[in-house]
Amino acid sequence: MTQSAEIGDITGSGSSAYDVAGSRLVTQYEFTRGHEVFRRSIAYYVHTTGHLTRLLDEAGFTVLNRWSDMDGTPFTLGAPHVAHRPSAVAGATADGR
């Protein structure tokens, strides 16, 4: 799907595609002003909370909390976002030791 918008004399458009093998969303952006054209590609990696927990665990951290937003709403299945609070020191436990 391609979306576009105009702000003043600048037109911007973008289209995205999901790369299944790379578990990432790749977005192509294009901005034009008159005859000037600026193009960039950006990749957003998609990870599950389980994958993030395993990565933190493999690095020696313990996940202390998971939230659905930065206001501290507990993470639930289907939430569009997740924030992890790992221990501050690799190897620490939930009680901070």
Phi, psi and omega in degrees: 000135178251135176237149178217159179207154177240135174228110184061235181262014180250130175249130178239143176217156179207149175221146184235151175217142180269126177266100185299311183297324181268356182050051182214155175258122181253123181244131176258122179250146174219128177239133179233145172217109184062239179264356179278135179229131179237122181236140176213154175240135180230137177250131176248120182276139183250119179234146174277162177297327176297318179295316179298320178298317179296319178299315178295318179298315179297333179274000177094010180263159174245131177282118181273324181209158171227133179234155176274345179203176183279001176270358177091016176294126181304141179291135176228156178304131179094354178296140184287344182222159173215137173241129179258141172248100178275164174300149182289335182236132177304132179094352180288154179259176183301334179272008175090002181269000000 
